[in-house]
Amino acid sequence: MKAQLATSDWGGVVTRRAVMSPDDKGGWDVFITWGSAYAFSNPIALNALALNGKQGWYGWPSDPDYEKLRMQWATATDDATRNAIAQKMAVIGWNDVPEVILGQWVSPSAMRKNVNGFIGVPEIIPFWNVTKT
């Protein structure tokens, strides 16, 4: 990959990533973003896991066979079937490479002994049910 570093604020990234023109006409090829492990575990909920062309995530990857599998995954009624479908989806993903996952990170959080009731859910820490004693 040949890269040109272009500094930007988030508004600039959002504007530029939507341009489908070639690089020399204001388009783009790659940008870095993040998603949670919870989001990446569901090819229906995370738009970046769709390969539905101009209707999908930036870069507009397209693969009708993958999209058929994605819809089958959504309607599967058991984990074994979803796992088998996901394996086929992964093969397409390795061949087309619509995204590259660079690593993982953990968002640290600290809590006091007198604050209780946190509900352990992935991705966010909800503050309902929280009490201070």
HELIX and SHEET records of a PDB file:
HELIX    1   1 TRP A   10  ARG A   17  1                                   8    
HELIX    2   2 ASP A   23  LYS A   25  5                                   3    
HELIX    3   3 ALA A   37  PHE A   40  1                                   4    
HELIX    4   4 ASN A   47  LEU A   49  5                                   3    
HELIX    5   5 GLY A   53  GLN A   55  5                                   3    
HELIX    6   6 PRO A   64  THR A   75  1                                  12    
HELIX    7   7 ASP A   79  ASP A   96  1                                  18    
SHEET    1   A 2 VAL A 115  ASN A 116  0                                        
SHEET    2   A 2 THR A 131  LYS A 132 -1                                        
END                                                                             
